[in-house]
């Protein structure tokens, strides 16, 4: 199911990119304005549960100038291993700096909510047991922003997030496809 979704999303993005006439966009919206964006993310937790994760990210913020942006980065990641569902919600304040052309780096930090749940069915009744803990997250990344139209951007990005939840370290490298709009 996740594979079909990924292939469908990739195909839709390729059709979108091929149908946009980027050469007609003579000017682009300033990065100093409001930015809103979202997109899929896929990666893995490589330290504690050692499992592939998938989810989505949402960004809302704006630029101080053409090279420096500040925004709120909210991500949701999920996976399943050994009959347990793992869900992570990360909330970070992030800074993004364009260091050469449209190449950029990001750095941020905030808090994380990690939960583990297990469901079982007996006699037609489903019971779910869930446990949730808060912690902190520090993250960074690098990517390239394609200015596709005056306002619309697509930016493939690699990210790394370090989560510390109740004495356990979680390392989450991932790939993120940012689809954003500058107002």
Buried (B, 14 or more C-beta within 10 A) or exposed (E): EEEEEEEEBEEEBEEEEEEBEEEEBEEBBEBBEEBBBBBBBBBBBEEEBEBEBBBBBBBBBBBEEEEBBBBBBBBBBBBEEEEBBBBBBBBBEBBBEBEEEEEBBBEBBBBBBBBBBEEEEEEEEEEEEEEEEEBBBBBBBEBBBBBBBEBBBBBBBEBBBBBBBEEEEBBBBBBBBBBBBBE
